[in-house]
């Protein structure tokens, strides 16, 4: 008995908790039209939105603009860095990762969606098999559904509450049984809004009103006659920027031009005639939040190719129609007749691939998209919706029979990923973030570069125009400059580019290069292929006692099946290996190098001061306060560390002029005088500092690589044998390992294996 009491208490507490926490139903309650106008007055930009504007707001709500990639000038770089993770990744069971090229293309189209020709158009996301189109669209629709059901995304729809006592004819009994009303709500799927008591159910008590929802989800403000809307808004909304946009911009024309659906229009006119007073009509007009539910097809309808066409497209509600006819005593006055397209008015209609039954649906959309109207028997039904579709390249032939359809279609390409970091994110998502720890730094990224190389064109007219001698970058890039292209496509201008090439990369040239990306990503290894290949590679080479290195990577792709190997550009693997070898060698040099930062800083400050004065003058440096005799010998002593060996007088004059120009036009006049920066934080100082250090490091390896004891100490690191080595050598090896770890993200095991790789492959001699 005691146990039963405890159980009942627990159940009661659980129910009380649920009753307290479940509050969603409250926000779905209808409000009077008067209250709706108050809500509109408080936040007009949120309430006066159609589906196009709401969708645009959803995108900007979830997508973060991170500024310009690589910190370059906005006018210089051809695109913006967008973070779409909150839109496509967070909260998604199957995340979709966007690279920078696609995110810019997508955001540009979304801006057109709000400000351009919005209606009479279908947006087709077009791309090859395995590019993630379905994942992309499903995540997009999910976020729109979530956003639309929040306070930020809320929109309202019309619902009429017809007062039976006011409207019924004195000579006619218009009793509406509770049972009939309950059936009516079950038919409409709105049982939550009618909760009769047991006494009402069994006594047959009549409800006070008949509720008629707007099937087309029209904004309640549209119930106001068109000729009165401007005056009403002028009275409601204060004079501000939004009001000016509302009254002048094209995107808000719908507020003044659109009409409510035929059912709402008929009800309004019938009520106005019967009551003879607009205020009495508006008392029966309510507004409720437009509730989106993809599963119920409410606001979002998605069709797969295999979904069978519906036998009946014209719908009605006989019981409700009977009550309306009885109430108004005229069977022809209000026709509660509509099609299934009405359910997605002010919502989204999506076709997942144009094939099978979706081909028929696409044809059916032709007239709706062209005219914005749909005929339901004698009634014209307006359909303003966002129409989305997915399409594979081979399905484009479906539209050939409808040439007039072409100018109603906006294609948005979804290619294969062309950005290395995004490709790696996909592997991390599928196989887990722990895979990073199984690779030496840069090796996992190089796997992604090999995959992407199959998706990028082998020739680039823009790159050929920009860099006419690719061989000068043989340590950093392949001869076709595909590796450079990948860097630019990810929004990164490599530091290894020579200064003259960076200068010639103006916005016009960069846009040419980026525009070529629109033809890439349609061929090559698909997303599914890359995941399958990575699984094979990782399963074969991942070991607990060693990390995956470049030798493993090259061996795997040299032995991969013929079909995949033929897609990889000729000599690309060799170029990638050379780039890796050169990069890892520079990392080891950087980690071995001891340098006096104060002395380097002093030399650069003195040099900047010197080039701003005439030769043979004696000056006091404004930064170091040292006295300097400005001579060729003094300038050359520092230029020997800033330039490559044996630089001629022409090259020396160039750097002096460049430093003088940068200092006078930007460093002094803008960065120091306006931004208040110290000289050491300016772009000029940092550039000269990097050059200085780079040239000092060139010879740093030789004393160590030639020393057999040092080589052996590296191989013995982290073993008992290491303690037998010379104290000085042990100190140098520890310094090397710690620097590789701190500066380049190596684990101690990885640092050790990287150093052994450098030694065993003779990289110091290879790039001597």
Number of C-alpha atoms within 10 A of each C-alpha: 6 7 8 9 10 11 12 12 12 12 12 12 12 12 12 11 11 11 10 9 9 9 10 9 9 8 15 17 13 21 16 17 21 15 13 20 19 12 13 18 16 14 12 19 14 18 21 20 22 22 20 22 21 24 25 19 20 21 21 16 14 17 17 15 12 10 15 19 20 13 11 13 12 13 11 15 23 23 21 18 19 21 19 22 17 15 25 24 17 14 13 16 9 15 20 27 23 27 24 24 25 22 20 17 15 15 18 11 17 19 15 12 19 20 15 12 11 17 18 21 22 26 18 22 22 23 23 21 17 16 22 21 24 17 16 21 20 19 21 17 18 18 22 24 22 13 21 23 20 13 11 13 21 19 26 23 22 27 25 24 19 22 16 17 13 13 15 17 14 9 6 10 10 16 15 17 16 20 15 15 21 17 14 19 16 13 13 11 11 12 14 11 13 14 10 15 10 8 9 15 15 12 11 14 15 17 17 13 16 18 19 19 20 22 22 28 26 25 25 24 24 22 19 16 15 15 10 10 17 15 10 13 19 12 11 15 15 14 10 8 8 13 16 11 13 19 16 11 11 13 20 18 12 13 20 18 12 13 18 23 23 20 21 27 16 17 21 23 16 17 20 16 12 13 14 12 11 14 12 13 20 19 15 18 24 23 27 23 22 22 18 21 16 14 10 10 16 19 26 24 21 17 17 15 17 11 11 11 13 7 6 8 11 13 12 12 14 12 14 20 17 13 17 21 17 17 22 18 14 11 13 9 15 20 18 22 19 25 18 16 23 22 22 23 25 25 29 26 21 22 23 20 22 23 20 13 17 22 17 14 16 17 15 12 17 18 14 20 23 16 12 18 16 20 14 14 11 7 15 14 24 21 23 24 28 24 21 19 23 23 23 18 11 10 14 12 9 14 15 10 9 11 9 12 18 13 11 16 16 15 17 16 20 26 28 28 28 29 23 22 16 19 25 18 16 19 19 14 14 12 14 11 12 9 13 18 14 20 22 21 23 15 21 24 16 20 21 21 23 22 25 25 23 22 23 24 18 12 11 18 10 16 20 13 10 18 15 9 10 15 14 13 17 15 18 23 23 22 17 20 22 22 21 19 24 18 15 20 21 19 24 17 19 13 8 11 14 11 10 8 11 14 9 13 18 15 15 13 17 19 16 15 21 18 14 15 18 15 13 17 24 21 17 21 24 23 20 12 14 22 17 11 18 17 14 13 18 16 10 11 17 15 12 7 7 14 20 22 20 21 11 16 20 15 10 16 17 12 9 14 10 9 9 16 14 11 16 19 17 11 11 20 20 12 20 23 21 20 20 20 23 19 15 20 22 17 19 21 22 22 22 22 18 12 11 8 10 8 10 16 18 14 16 22 21 24 23 22 20 24 19 16 13 11 13 11 11 14 17 14 17 12 15 13 11 12 12 17 16 21 15 11 10 14 20 16 12 16 22 16 18 23 19 14 10 8 13 10 9 8 14 18 11 11 15 17 14 13 20 19 13 14 24 12 11 15 24 18 13 15 18 16 12 10 11 11 14 14 18 14 13 17 15 19 20 15 11 22 20 11 16 21 18 17 16 17 17 15 12 17 18 13 9 15 17 11 11 9 14 20 18 14 22 23 17 16 19 14 9 8 12 17 13 10 15 12 9 9 18 18 10 16 22 17 16 22 24 19 20 25 17 11 11 17 14 21 17 16 16 23 23 20 20 23 22 16 18 18 17 10 12 14 17 19 11 10 11 9
